[in-house]
């Protein structure tokens, strides 16, 4: 019995000890979150150092850019006046041609028989004319002798005149057939350079169908396709300048020569042509160009890109209230990008303090410390007599200096 009582007493004491240890650990675990919450609250209440700028109006050059392509001022499409099969093409793309130079020739097998047939018709008409003229002469001699009547002579005169008309008609048809033979040779009207071939040798073409395209080597221009929104800018531009990727460092002045009054049905853009002032031989047809439109100068507020942040599909910046040293979010409307940042069209006014770094880390109403402002405070501190500080105060000051040195 004594052994059982002793064993029971030992078990009770062990249970009590384990329970006490568990409660102590639970107390420690409960105290730890409370301490961390207090530390987080103390950290949240500490002012966050930020960089800022005081915004003001800046003069910006309003410039717009349009892509384009170098084209000739005058471009001709050459085609045969008569239908036929192309026998030879004598020029290639990129080849320079002179006025009167042969470009292509049609096969004459279909034309020569028609010319020969028409020449035979001319000879037949001439033979009939000679016969009628001889008969007229004989009728006149017989009329003088009184053997034929005047009416018979008049009929013979009319017959002779009709034969003469048939000769002239046959000669005209022969000339037309011969022109058809001449028209089978395609010649350049003016000097230029071949920019495209629309039909190859062996192709059967109709009258007037384009075979070759030749650009005159004189005036060059830039063709741009302008959107509906940019038409007004193009008309109001104060000047134009063009630069080319193939010619770095060179800038050419241009002027608007033509603007299409109707939009293209497929692209919904308006075609504009700009003449290049003082174009030289370095400009080649087909070069890609970038046209700069000078729209004048404008006043706007410019903020750096780091000051912007997006929330709820809207662009915002943080404004600093100097009195309370807190921040608030302001929605803005942005314009074009510049070398200094983004132009702000609305939402800010000159003199506002805008956070320029760490915008995504701030919260509404959060207290901040301006990193660029402590110069005056430091001067005031240096003017105040120094007093001995306790070790705790020294540690606090050291921590503050380390925090302020952080970017």
Protein Blocks (a to p, Z undefined) as FASTA:
>chain_A
ZZmmmmmmmmmmmmmmmmmmmmmmmmmmmmmmmmmmmmmmmmmmpccddddddddddddd
dddddddddddfbdcddddfbgcddfbdcbdehiacdehiafbdcdfklmmmmmmmmmmm
mmmmmmmmmmmmmmmmmmmmmmmnopacfklmmmmmmmmmmmmmmmmmmmmmmmmmmmmm
mmmpccdfbgcddfbdfbdehiacdehiafbdcddfkbccddddddfklmmmmmmpgbdc
dddfklghiacddddfbdcfbdcfklopacdddddehiafklcghiacdddddebjaddd
dddfklpcceehiacdddddfklopacddddddddddfklccdfbhpaehiacdfehklm
pcehiacddfklmmmmmmmmmmpccddddfklmmmmmmmmmmmmpZZ
